[in-house]
Amino acid sequence: MALPGLPPPFDDGLHLDTGQLEAVGLAWARVFPTVSLVPAFGLKALPTPARGILALAIAAGIYPSLVPIVMTERHLPWVVLALEQILLGLPVALAASIPLWAATMAGGVVDSLRGANDGQGLAVVEGRAAGFGILLSLFGSVVFLATGGPARAASALAQTELPAHPLLAASHDLVAGIGLAVAIGGPVLAAAVVLEVAFALIARSASPAQVHALFAPVRALGLLAVVAVVLERLAALVATAVRNAI
């Protein structure tokens, strides 16, 4: 019995085309790195089976582009083809996820400089991210979802002409992510250096008075004041990077 609203080969559970079913499996393999690495898809907030189902849902929309691969490379084992698709899907996964991770790491720099290293983590943020790291991570994820990031990722994964050298493309995305993290965290690091130098001069001029106990909260407040001044530009930079990632 046909099920309305579902694309083939899911429209008829009793008549499955082998080539289409294999193409769905390959599409799932190509999509899974993106679902696994992009923070906006939930990460540890979703159990692994749920992420597998999410990858299958996206794969159902892009599998027609992989049918020619199944037809022309039938001489290769399906497992080999699946591993190849995972490798080919990795650059798209990195391109989509690196801006979000860069924003999280830059936020972590701010938290470390202000002494907030006791973060308990959040369900959608890996590691022990504290307040500002969580804020930028959630902001980047919201921008990714609100600007059609999943659709862009699916469109990129459906392309038949993927990078000839996926590892080189992945390396390029990693370098771009490092540059983004430096661009986001650079102003805060510069401000932290200025504050440290200023406090060192004050401590030297105030010697032998004990003013070190006052420096920690004042430094944290000064750093937060700098972040408040540049927050709008940081948010615009993150939003632009996320929108242009794919």
Helices and strands as residue ranges (DSSP letters): H 18-37, G 39-41, G 43-45, H 48-62, G 63-66, H 67-72, H 78-113, H 131-146, H 149-157, H 166-206, H 212-243
